[in-house]
């Protein structure tokens, strides 16, 4: 993998952690909130396939966060997505995933090296003091292509604790300590089986975001972070934005603005209207998937299987993403008008693509928390929630038959993470995906394709174009 210089026209950096649970998300959200409070236009990114953290980024910054994943997307798509999104940004902040080098070529360390971005390492020191230097020194020397530029110490217990850890790092390491967050910081994000609560559930109040931003201003050297984040070709004496109390956040898109969006310059007569489920039950989507569909000539029309009674008019296809349908199973089940509307669309050979939670919605029903909730019944199986995780990991799928994404042999990449399992799928329903782990999936039923895999279309942009054409041809 070729290493890069920071080619963005604006400052940017990566927030990495020594491990999951070290406080990386809290630090990232705090840095984002503090930069917004200073009047900066923050462009948030998330390393890896995660859906939940990008929603929290949006809650804090008012801007849609974008996933960057070298394995799922490939180098060209990652580079394009990053530089395209940075064009109108004041600063880019990339949240890492797990530990800094976890995931090999998909780690945030490798992403930072590829994009040429400096890394700020979050170290949880609640159970150590001087030993923090050994941790930092190990991360400094682990990969020469990664620029470890700063350290933030999380969960500091006292002034003495801070002094011991900081002095040790200063003696033994080259990396600067740029600040800390105290153990007494009152900030947490509620979580559940798939991770933290989503942004649609407003898990962080504006007051808590304000307190977090104030803590970052107090305990972390934002001026130093601003300087290290500058592109190397720019002067290190670049002016530092000053805090602007009361500055308005960038407004979130309003409901009406999200209903129908298409790419500028695409003639309306050529657009293929695709209905995309998006609400609290179906909230897991890759933003670049939407962009690739729009570039292929799709007009995306967002709807809510929870709250709407009917599908949008004049659509050519339906895209049902993942989310938490099990938590909203009762409401989805009683919305019989929407279920009937989708069933009728399917009966007329309409094109439906469903992944993970969307796939569960198409099943006979969802069994959750001791209750059986009928769903659409397009697939004659039940989705049953387990107490333990059923699957987690990257997947590469090769199609064994023609699908809405292309001819046999089409290669697709994505990620799988779910706690539910389905009852045995009847053999007469085709499995059109051959996974790299040997599993067969991708259940094809007429013009319906569903399964647990969350696809990232950047792995094969031709698949997005083929999907739009398939929807148009079968309308």
Buried (B, 14 or more C-beta within 10 A) or exposed (E): EEBBEBBBBBBBBBBBBBBEEBBBBBBBBBBBBBBBBBEBBBBBBBBBBBBBBBBBBBBBBBBBBBBBBBBBBBBEBBBBBBBEBBEEBBBBBBBBBBBBBBBEEBBBBBBBBBBBBBBBBBBBBEEBBBEBBBBBBEBBEEBEBBBBBBBBBBBBBEEEBBEBBBBBBEEBBEBBBBBBBBBEBEBEBEEEBBBBBBBBBEBBEEEBBEBBBBBBBEBBBBEBBBBBBBBEEEEEEEEEBEBEEEEEBEEBEEEEEBEEBBBEEBEEEEBBBBBBBBBBBBBBBBBBBBBBBBBBBBBBBBBBBBEBEEBBEEBBBBBBBBBBBBBBBEBBBEBEEBBEBBBEBBEEEBBBBBBBBBBBBBBBBBBBEEEEBBBBEBBBBBBBBEEEEBBEEBBBBBBBBBBBBBEEEBBBBBBBBBBBBBBEBEEEBBBBBBBEEEBBBBBBBEBBBBBBBBBBBBBBBBBBBBBBBBBBEBB
